[in-house]
Amino acid sequence: MVIASIDIQNGKVVQLKQGDELVLQRDNAEELAEEFDRYGEIAVIDLDAAMGKGSNLEMIKPLLRKAECRVGGGIRTPAQAKELISLGARKIIVGSSVFRVDGAAGSTFGINIPFLEEMSKKIGRERLIVAVDARTSESGLCEIVVDGWKTPTGLDLIQAAKAVEPYVGELLFTNVDREGTMTGADLAPAQKLREVVSCLITVAGGVSTLNDVEEIAALGCDVQLGMALYQGKINLADAFIASLNWKKGQPSELNASIPDTPIFIAHRYLLPVIVQTLDGQVMMTGFADKEALGETFKRGNVCFHSRTRNKLWMKGENSGNVLKLKRLRADCDRDAILAIAEPAGPVCHTGAWSCFGTNRKYSWELLQDIIKERFRDPKPGSYTATLDDELVREKIMEEAQELCDAKDPSEVIWEAADLLYFATVLMTRAGVTVQEVFDELDRRNKK
């Protein structure tokens, strides 16, 4: 997976060289989050909080529902982590607090096991990432650094990683010597990490070419991009494609016709693509090569490689029932792709909504889509189109009372359906989406 970084300082998106020198800044965090989310999770880092100079939480909150974000920077208590999860963060990144332990003489450096245990228990090990930021000391030790990379700890990177692994789902390794320098990734410490721990690893620092991305992926690690992305040295679409495990793909017709060739023709290998709607319905499966994925990102509609015609094929190019891309994600082995897309109509060539023979599942989202259509294009005799704010509120109060008065299950079902319908009309008129209501319920559930 390729992870784009959004580092925030003083209310701006910034890129710093080795955590200190300001190289660039931008003020379009929400726009960046929506764009980056197409390619992978986003690392949102509050640099001010990390350095104890304030907080950008109010700026970060909207990003957590716009994109799949992992959040770090100054998270020092399980309560802070839990709050961010409730706001929509997928994972939490902790660093400095992991490597400080309290004793009679005050704080010293070491592995804070009680903190890790409490954090893991509070949010779940699978959601916890420890940042093992390291740089090479004068003695040659690759040592953990904390406090925004300002303070050396004397802790060996490899030993520290092994000690924290039982409590986390992932490590974020940043090579501080290379961070922001655009001098290329140093793979040696990343390779050592990969050899001693089995959890997920994301590598950052110095990545400046697609070759860096491919080599990190070949180690079985994810890659985090910052400076190279913002300076246009690496394109996220190209990086996503480069990070995939093409050698495990299915040969296309070209490679199948020359099975004994010693040359691996990556762009002629195919990976499976499973298409899913935003509400989780599986629509179809197909195959893509590098060209098809590139066109998917370029056109904004999901494209495949047609095995029967041995050519590029955009789903819906003739029928108009395209699959509008929301995001692509690779599986854990990076040899299969999940495409989250919004279908413009039925997907199957038979005319069915799904290639798996099912009609569109009735859902709360579908109900709202129907209501939106009634308001946008009122049909003669449409009751929905007649519902103004005053009338719909009257109906909600009436149906709520009838639901309260319902005696048997069939009555409850009937009246609950009426109430849900009118409540959705009111939401739609107010510009509130079903997803926003689900987000609020999700927040309450995770509090």
N, C-alpha and C positions, 0 to 999 in steps of 0.2 A: 504494500500500500504506500502511496505517496501522500504525505501530510504537509499541507501548506501552513506556514506560521503567520499569525497576526500578533505581533508584539506591540503593546500599548504603553505609552508614556506621555504624561501630561495631556491626556485626552486625544492623542494622535497615534496613528499607526506608524511605527518607526522601524528602522533597521540600524543596529549598532555594530561597529567593528569591535570584536572581542569584548562586547558588553559595555563599552565605554564611549567610543567616538561615534557621534551621530553622523550617519551617512545619508539617510533620506527620511522623510516623513510624509504621511498622507492623512487625509481626513475623511476617507470613505470606507470605514470599517464594515458597515452593513452591506455595501455593494460588493466588497471583496469577499465577505463571508458567503454570500449567495453564489458568487462565481466559483470560489474554491471548493465549495461543497459538492460540485459535480464530479470531482476527481478523488475525493477521499475525506477523511476526518480533518479537522482544522485544529491546530494547537494555538489556543488563545492565552497569551502570557501577559499578566499585569506586572510590568517591570517596576512601577512605582511601589506596589505592594511588596514585591520581592526585595526591594532595597529599603523598605521601611519608610518610604517617603509619601505615603498616601494610598489612595485606592481609585481604580477606574471601574468599580463594580457596576455603576449605573450605566456606563457605556457598554459593558460586556453583556449585561442581562439580555438585551434584544437579540444578540448574536446566537444565544443558546437555543432559541426556538427557530431560528432561520436556517441553522446548519448543525451538522453533527460535530460537536466541539469537545475537545479535551482541554481542561482549564488548569493553569498553574500560575504561580507567582504569589508568594506571601501567604500561602494556606498553611496555617500553623495549628489548627485545631480540627478534630473530627466534626464539630458543629459547623464550622465554615464549609467543610467538604460536603456535608449532608445538605446544607442550604443550596450550594451550587448544583448538586444533583437534582434537587427538587425544582430548580429553575430551568433544568433541561440539559445540563452538562452530561455527557456520556461517560467521561472519565476524569479523574482528578490527578494532577501532577504535583508531587511534593518533593522537596529537596533539602533545604538547609535544616529543617526541623528533624529530619531523619538522622542527621549526622552530629547532633548535639545531645549530650546526656547531662543531666543535672546531678551534682554531687555536693558534698559538704563545702568544698572549696569553690563552688559555683559551676558554671557550664564548662564542660570539656568536650573534646571530640571523640566520637565513637558511634556505635550503632544503637539508636534509640528504639530498642525492641518494644517496650511498653507503648510507645507512640504508634509504631507500626501495627501492633496487635489491636489497639483500640481503633485506629483508622480503618483497618481491614474489616473489623467486625461491624463498624458503623455503616460503611458504604459497600462492602463486598470486595474481596480480593481482586475479582475480575475488573473492577472499576479503578483500581489503584495503580498509578504509575510512579515509580521513583526516578527522579532525575539524578543520574550518576555523572555529573559534569566533572571533567577532569582535564588537567594539564600536566605537562612534564616539568618536574622540579629540577633545580640545579644538580641534584644528586642522581637524576635519571629516573626517579620514581614517578609513575603515572598516578597522580594523587587527586582525590576528590577535592573540589573547591566549592565554597558556599558563599552566601551573601552577595548574590549577583556576580559570582566568579571572582570576588575580591579577596576572599580569605582562604588560604590553604589549610587543610586539615591534617595532613600527614597520613591520611588513610589511603591504602592501596586500592586502586580501582577494582581489580579482580576480586580481592578478598571482600571488599565492601559489597560488590554485586552478589557474591555467593551468600553473604550474610542476610541480605534483604530479600532475596528471591522467594523464600517460603511465605512471605506476606503480601506479595504483589502479583499482578497479572502481566506486568510489562516494565521494562527499563527503558528510559530515555537517555542515551549516551550522547553527550555533546563534547566534541573535541575542542576545548576552549582555545588551544593554540592555533587552530585553523578557523575558528568561528568568524564569519564576516570577512575573511581574507581573500576568498575566491581563489585559493591556491590548490584546490583539490582535496578529496577526502583521504585521510590516513587510515587505511583499512586494518593495519596490524592490531591495534587495541580492540577494534570491533570484532575481528576474527577471534581473538582470545576470549572475549566475552561470550561469543556464540559457542565456543567450545566448552565453557564451564557452567553455563546456565541454560535451562530449557524453556524459560518463559519467553514471551515476545520481546523483541528488541527493536527500538527505533534509533537510527543513527543520524546525527546532525553535526555540522561543523565543516566548512570548507567545500561542501558539495558544489561543483560548478559546471559539470558536464553530464551529458546523458550516459557516458561511460561510467562515471562515478555511480550513477543511479543503478545501472546494470550490475556493477560489481558488488554493491551493497545488497541488492536483491539476491544475487547469486550466493551470498553468505546465509541467506534465509532471514534477512532483516528488512524492516521497513525503513524508509528514508524521509527525513524532514527537511523541507526546503525553505530558505529565507532569502538571503541576499541575492542568490542567483536567479530566483524567481522575480524579485522586484526590479532587478536590473536587466531583465529580459534575456539572460544567458540561457535559461532553461524554460521551456514552455511546459505547462502542467499537463497538457494532453500528451505531449511526447514523453514526458516523464512517467505518466500512468502506463502507457504502452510499453515503455522500456522496463518497467518494474515487474511485468508479468512473466510467468514461467512458460515460455513458448516451447521449450524442448519437451514438455509433457503434452503438447497439443497433438491434435489429430492431423495427419498429413492431408493436404489438399490434393487435387488431381495431379498437379505438377510434380509434387514430391512422390506421390504414390506411383507415378509412372517411371520413376528412377530410384527405386528403393535401395540400390547398392551404392548410391552416390556418397562420397565421404564429406560432401559439403552440406552443412546445415543451412537451409534456406528459410530463415525465421519468418519472413513475411508471407511464406506460403504454408505456414502451419496454422491450424484453426483451434480456437478455444470455444467451449460451449458458453452460450449467453442465455440466461434465464430472465425473462421479462416479467416484472411484477408491477401491479398498480400501487399507488400511494397507500391504499387501504389494505394491501397485502394479498390481493388476488393474483394467482399465477396465470399469465395469459398465454405464453408460448415459450418455446425454446428454439434456438438457432445456433449458428456458428459464426465467428468473426475472425478475420485475420487482421494484421496491422492496418491495412488500408481501410477496412470497414470501421474499425474503432476510430481512426483518424477522421473519417467522414462523419461518424456519429457526433463527435465533438464539434466539427466544423458546421454541420447542418442543424444541429440541435434536435435531430430525429434519429431514432435508433436504426442503424444500418447493419447488414449481415453480409457474409459471403455465401452466395447460393452454391451449394454443392452440386445441384443438378445442372446448373448452367455454367458453373465455374466462373462466376463474375460477381462484382459488387451488386448488392440489392438493398434498396431502402424499403423497408416495410411500408406499404400504403402508397407507393409511388404511382400506382394506377388507380386504386380505389379511393384514395384520399384518406384512408384510415391509418394515418401515420401514428407513430409512437413518439410523443414529445418527451425528450429526455429530461429527467430531473437529476439523477445522479447514477454513476457507475461505481460498483464496488467489486473488488476481487475477493475470492474466498481465502481461507487461511493458507492454502498451498499456492495461491496465485495462479492456478491453472483453470479456473472457472470464474465467470463474471455474472454478477447480478445487476440487471438494468432496471432501475425504478423509473417508470415512464407513465405518462398520461395518454391513454388511447383516445384517438379522435372518433373511434367507432369500433364495430366488431373486428376482431383480429383474425379469426380463422377463415380460410378460403371457402368453407361451407356456409359462411354467414353467421356462425355462432360467435358469441361474445368472446369466448376463450377457445384455444385449440384443444383444450381438455374436455370439450363437450358440455360446458355449463353456460347457463345464461348469466348475465351480470347479477351478482349477489345484491339483494336489496339491503341497503345500509343507510345509516343516518346521512352519510355524505351524498348518496344517491337521492334521498328525499330532498336535501337542500339544492342539489343540482336541478331537480324537477321544478322546485319552487322558483329558483332563479330564472329558469326558462319561461315560466308563466308570467313573471314580471317583465322580462325582457321582450317577450313576443306573446302578448295575451291572445288566447284563442277565444272565439265566440262562445259565450256561456261559461268561461272560466271563473270559478268561484274564488280561486286564489287571487286572481288579479283585482278583485273587488275589495280585498282586505286592506284598509288603511290602518294607521296606527291606533286610532280610537277603537275601531271595531275589533281588531285582533286582540287588544288588551281585554276588552269585554269578554271575548270568547275564551281567553286563557283563564280568567276568573271563573267563568261558568263551568268550563271543563274540569278545572281543579276541584271545584266543589263536587261535581258529579263523580270524579275519581275517588274522592274521600267518602262518598256515600255508597260506592259500589260494594256489593255483598259477596258475590261469588267470583271465581277466577275469570270466567268469560266476560263478566262486566268490567273487571279490573283491566283486562286486556283491551277491551273496546275503548274505555274511557282514557286509558294511558296512551293509546294510539292517537286519539283526538288531541290530547294535551300536548303530546310530542309534536304533532303536526303544527298546531298553532304557535307553540313556542319557537319552532324552527322558522316559521313565517316572521315572527317578531325579530329573531336573530338576524335573518336575512335582510330585513328592512333596515336594521341598525348597522349592517355591514360587519356582523360578527360571524365567523366561520365555525363549522363543527370542530375543526382541528384546534381552534383557539380554546374551545370549551374542554376538549380532551386534554389539552396542555395544562389547563388549570386543574383538572381532576388528577392528572399525573403529578403535578406539583404538590397537591394536598396528600396524595398517597405516599410521596417520598419525604415528607416533612418529618 
